[in-house]
Amino acid sequence: MPLGWEDEPEDTRYIHALNLALDACFRLKRKDVSSEKADPGLSDGYSYFVKNPKFVEFLETHKDEVEPKSTCSRHDAVNLADVSPGQGYAATGVATVECARHNMKRPSAVCDLQKGERYCNMDFILHWSLVVLALGVLHTFYISYDIACQWSKYLMERLKAIDPTGPLLKDKSKARFLVPKFHLPAHIASCQTKFAFMFTPGAGLGDGEAPERGWGEANPLAPSTREMGLGTRRDTLDYNFGDYNWRKIIDLGSSLMKKMDTALSKVAENTIAHAELEETIDPAVLDQWTADMVAWEQNPAESKNPFEMTVSTPTQVAVRRALADEEAAALAAGKDVSLNPDIPPSVLISRGIDLEADQRTLKSEMKKTWTHSRDRELTRIQLRSNALVRRIDAWYQVLQLYIPASILLRQKATGPKTVPPYELALWLPSQIGMQAPIDQRLIGIEYQLREAQAQEALTTLRRCLQRRVTVYDLKKRWLRGQGANTKALNLLGNIEAQIAAAKDEYRDARVALLSLGKMMGKVGLESFYLPLEDADVRAMAAPALDPNEKEPVTSKQKQKEKRKTRETTRTISWIWRHASAAEDNHTEYEAETIKVEWAKSRARAARYHEEIKIVKEEMARTRRFFVWKENTWYEASHAKQDAREVEADYSEGLQAYAKRQASICVSLRRKFDHMWKGLDEQIEVAMAEIHDPALFYARRAKEENPTDPVPSPSILMDTS
């Protein structure tokens, strides 16, 4: 540790935090053979397995405990914790505590599991792994476990029963519990925001999956170790864990450098994206959000989680449920206004909107056919078209009860030309407009449903755009080969189809809302429900397209120039800031969506900055460790022997061994210094890009087009 590390400011104390990860492996079983007396082993408690007598004594006091059932998802680690092993097995597997930052097994932090993944086993190895290294001086802990949401609830009470003076129970100790990134999607929504690495201040870019990587090294030993006695099996696994740790140590140079490269490559992009998002938000609102975020980071237990959606989604299903409840109340009060016993007004309008969606789908399907389409495909589409016509005719029969004028409107609209089924007018109140008198109840019902439809379409559009960016990035960076790329292209095709459907749905809903607004006397709808142009349908970080550019740019050189210009004139599409300044109740969900997206953007940028500081300190700590270890071995090589008579040859051997160990430390330190050469300059470049985004855009343009000369920052700034 550096001198004065105890005085580190509160906001950067995370660089000296201890990151732990817990997990269990059920492949490393052991059959019920031999005994502790017959096979005691050589490293009982002095290596990675805990000291067995103390462990057995502790388990004896908890043998009758029943594990609490999960209140989150149905995690087998919780619900199957009391399940006994199969016949003939003494241990169901192995549990461990590892360093989450460097994927290393910790001393006295491995134990056998007698049943399932019981809390008492995990509690003991966590406590003992801290005590054995006398880590009472540390105050900040990040502890990840795939069921941390359940296991952490009464952890401090259980640890207090083990040892009231434990490191985690100190007055200054602060522990944050997390769920590994790969396991997090299996949890309920509230856990996914409360225990996420990306949303936890000080967690950097950690993922908590260190134990899973370690099991891959130990699992091949399972067939042989399950037949061994207690001591031999412990020693065998201890040797494997020791070799695994040593390989991690000698690879620290490249592993830490990879972490630093990852952080530096994305820190400017995420920071600039967050700054651009903040430019679209009202400063007063932004100050309040920032205050709420800081309060949550300092005291998450007593503050509102800024990543949780507290406003329910305004979906059409929710509106239909509310309308059904209103009709139920009217029936109870004897005020039924339905003209059809099976189809009340709300169902009538809902079916009309559903038929409109079916028309859009049929139109999209028919566009995919061509002259040489197969008979099977043409038959399927024709049958679907016939069914739609029948449903529309049946809907007309009910519609004329509520809107008699629809009969005349249909007769006037009928002409000699055959209309495709997807172009048949449905004569909803929004389509009739001022042409005929309509019951105000029908107008109000459609307005509520159209409002929810527009909001739902924008939500779907944003979600699909985010998915498209993720899949594009995954395909570009990681996928190789025909099979993987074909699957990715199929997935992108499905996403594009969803985007097109959401665009059409919003446009139809907007036209209907404007028409209904005129009928209801509402003003200001045109400025709130903006027209959705193709140029508006882009991801949050995508540059704006030129609205005057009607023809495609064919020249490669022109395409490159256009791309560079767009990078420097980037603006966020209105679909991402649609309700950031809205005050009406119906926009509360959209405002909450923007707030959550801002919180996530801020968290992403902060985690990259934290990772740079953490890795930089880890590199310095590695250097200091090798210097200390080197000096320790050299001192041992020159130390005089104790009072015992030691032969000269034996003493010379001790000195040679100590000097050899010191030499290894020197060579590793020099090797790492060479690998990390120029790191400070790289960090300065990344920070310069943050302060001057033109430098970042220039670098990215150069990466995309390595043959092009990079324009100077002044030219880029003038262009913007």
Beta strands, then each sheet from edge to edge (+ up, - down):
strand 1: 18-25
strand 2: 30-31
strand 3: 89-91
strand 4: 93-99
strand 5: 104-113
strand 6: 140-145
strand 7: 174-178
sheet 1: 5+ 4- 1+ 6+ 7+
sheet 2: 2+ 3-
end
